[in-house]
Amino acid sequence: MTAPSGAPELDGAPLFLLDALPDADELLVDGSEGRHAVDVLRLAAGESVRVGDGRGGVVDGRVVAAGPEGLRVEVRARYDVPPPAPELVLVQALPKGDRGPLAVDLATELGVDRIVPWTAARCVTRWREDRVDKGLAKWRAAARAAAKQSRRPRVPEVTDPLTTRQVCGLLADADLALVLHERARCPLAALGVPRTGVVAVVVGPEGGLTDGEVVAFRAAGAHAVRLGPEVLRTSTAGAAALAALSVTTRWT
């Protein structure tokens, strides 16, 4: 079943995420999700909510009870939300400190579908072998939290880190590949953006891309583009590019 048109009675309803949606007339939102619903949002019986699995499955429901165990929700509609088009992929060079989760948060709010961590040559941050899992966990938690906040039924995928050579392969397979570069002459707005397929955006580190990386990405078929006269932080540049792409594809 596809998403119903409208559902105005649920406009503004909070979204909660479970690992799986039970096939039943009622479901329980428990654990940290339930505590947030009851203790922070103060939801009560009779209020409308949405519950999703983060993969497009959604339940629209009504709270029938709220307490220490969480929310008991009466299921009123059940449907699947298809993936948006085009698929938006952000290749994000590892920023310093908390700017990594910030980049993920902003990109998720602005529609990214897949986030690819990348250790660029000039990255100050390095995920050593014993820290990859911890870094990925932070990024994935940020994506999940931002999906809930922005009420997205699909949580963006955060992939394992890729090397520059692997990023080149990703760009070669994309329907449109863009590399943000402050010295590029072509503005992003000058390019035609496909409404289907995969659109990939590469954001470099605080120290910028090396000439070798730019050459490699161009050889893979990517276009070097600029957003405007300002130079944005690595944690915000991807979100700005995603917003510009969405204006011509998803927000029309």
N, C-alpha and C positions, 0 to 999 in steps of 0.2 A: 504494500500500500504506500502511496506517495503522500507527502505532507499535505494536509488539507489547506485550502485557500483561506487565509485570514486567521480564523480563531481569535476574534477580537477580545473575547472574554479572558484570554490568557495573555494579552499584550502586557508586557512588563512583569510577567511571572518569573520568579527566579528559577535558574536551572541547577540541578544537582546531577552529579555523575556517579554511576555505579559501574562496577566491572562487567556486569551482565544484567539484563532486564528479565526478571522472571515472567513466565507465561502464566499469569494469574490475574484475578480481578483486583487484587490489592498487592501492594509492595511496601517494603520497609526501607526507608532511608536511614541507615544507622551509622555507627562509627563517627569519624570526624565530620562527615557530611551532615549526619543527623544532629550532632552537637552544635554545629554552626547554624543549622536551620532553627533549632529551638533556643539556644542560648544567645546567639548574636542577632539573627533576623527576627526572633520572637514570633515565628509563624504559629498559627493556631488553627483549630478545626474550621473548615469552611473555606480556607484560602486556596487559591489555584497555584499549582506548581508544575514545572516540567522536570522530568527525569530522563537522562540519556545514558547511553553506554560509551559515549565518546567516539563512536564509529558510525554515527548517523541514525542509530535507532533511538526513537524518542517516544515517551509516554506523556500525555497530557492528563493531569489528574487533579483531584481535590483532596486536601488534607482532612482525614477523618479523626485523627488523634495525634497529639504532640506531647512527648514526655521524655523521661530519662533515656528510654530506649531509642528515641529518634522520632521520625515522622512515619505514620501509617497513611498511605496514599491510596485512594480509590482511583482505579484506572478508568478514564473516560474515553480516551482515544489512543491509538497505538499506530505509529507509522515510521517510515524510513525517509530521511532527508538525503537526496543524492549528492555526490561530491560537486562542488562548484567548478565552473570552467571559466578560463583555463586554470590548470593546476599551477599554483605559484610556489616556486622553490627559492629559498634564500640560502645561499652559501655564505656563511658568516665566519669571518676570521675571528679567532678567539680574542675577545677583549680582556682588559685587566679587571680583576676583582669582580664586583657585583654587576659590572656592565654587561656581562654575558647573559645572566638571567633577565636583565632589563631589556636587552635587544630581543630576546625571545618573547618576553611579555608584550612589547610594542608590536612586534611582527605578528603575533597571534591575534591581537586586537584588530589588526589591519588586514587580516585575511590570509596569511601564509598557510600553505598546506603541508609543506615539508621544509624542515630546517636542517642544514648540513653543517656541522662544525668543521672548521678548516684551520689547520696550523700553517699560516702563511710564514714566509721567510722572516718578516719583521715583527712577528707576534712576540710580545713580551711574555705573555702567559703561555705556558707549555703544559699540556696534560701528559705527565709522565705515565708510564704503563700502569703504575699502581694508583693513579688518580683519575684514570679515564672513567671508571664506573661512577665515581663520586661527582665528577663534572657533568656527566650525562644525566645523572639523577637530578641534579639541580636544574638543568635546562628542561628536562621533561616535567618536573614539578611546576616550573614557571609556566610552561605551555598549558598544562592542565588547569592551573588556577586562572590564567588569562582567558581560556576558553569558557570557563564558568562565568567569569565576570562579564564577558562580552556576549554570553548566551549563545555560544556556537555549539551546534550538536556534534561537530567533529573536532577532536583534539588534534592539532598538527603533529605529524610524525617528526621526532628528532632522531636522526640517523646516527650511526657510529661515525667518528671523525674520518675524514677523507684526506688523502695526500693531494698535492697539486696535480700530479698525474691523473689521479682518480677524478678530481674535479674537472679536468679537461675532458675526460670521457663523458661525464654528466652533461657538460655544456654541448658537446658534439651531438648528443642525443636529443637535446631540447629543440622545440620548435622556434623559440627565440631565446637567445642567451645574451645577457647584458652584464657589463663590468662597469661599476661606478668608478670614475676616475676624474679627479679635479682638473686635469689638464686636457681632458677630451674636448673636442670641438663640437661634437654632435650632442644636442640636448635630447634627453629621453623623449620629450614630447614630439620630436620630429620623426620618430619611428612608428610604423604601423604595428599594432599589437594584435596577435591572433586571438580569437575568442574561444578557441579550443586548443587542445594539446598542452604542452608544458612550456612555461615561461620561467627561466632561471635568472636570478640576480646575484652577482658576486659583490660582496662588501669586504674591502681590505681592512687591515689592522690600523691602529693609531699611527704607526710609522709609514703607512702608505704601501702600495704595491711596488714590487721591484720591476725593473724593465723586463726582466726575464719572464716574470709571471704574466705581465700584460701581453708580451709576444706569444707566449704559450696559449693563453686564453683566446687571443685573436686567431691563432692558427687552428683552434678548435671550433671556430665559427662564431665567437662572441663579438658583440659590438661594444666598444668603449664609449660610454655616455656620461654626461654630467646632468645633475639635477638643477643646478642654478649657480649663481656666482658665489654663494656661500660654501664653505667647507664644513660638512656636518661630522659629528662624532660617529665612530664606527657603530655605536650602540643605537643611533637614531637614523642613520642613513638608509638602512634597509627598510625601516618602517615608512620613511618618506617615499622611497621608490615604490613600495607596495601600494601606498595610497594613490600615487600617480597612475599606476597600472590599473587599479580597481576603478578609477574614475572612467576609464575608457572601455572597461570590460564588464565589470560586475555591478557598478553603481549607476548604470544607465537604464 
